[in-house]
Amino acid sequence: MDNSKEMTVSIGEAAEKLGISVKTLRRWADADKRSPLNTS
């Protein structure tokens, strides 16, 4: 049984932690500069 817990954050929380704006994070996603998927 997999006991790992999935953690999700809002785009606003992610942008804040990265020190960038939500607009920038969305532009990166549109340009495939980062993956919106959670990795293990």
Buried (B, 14 or more C-beta within 10 A) or exposed (E): EEEEEEEEEEEEEBBBEEEEEBEEBEEBEEEEEEEEEEEE
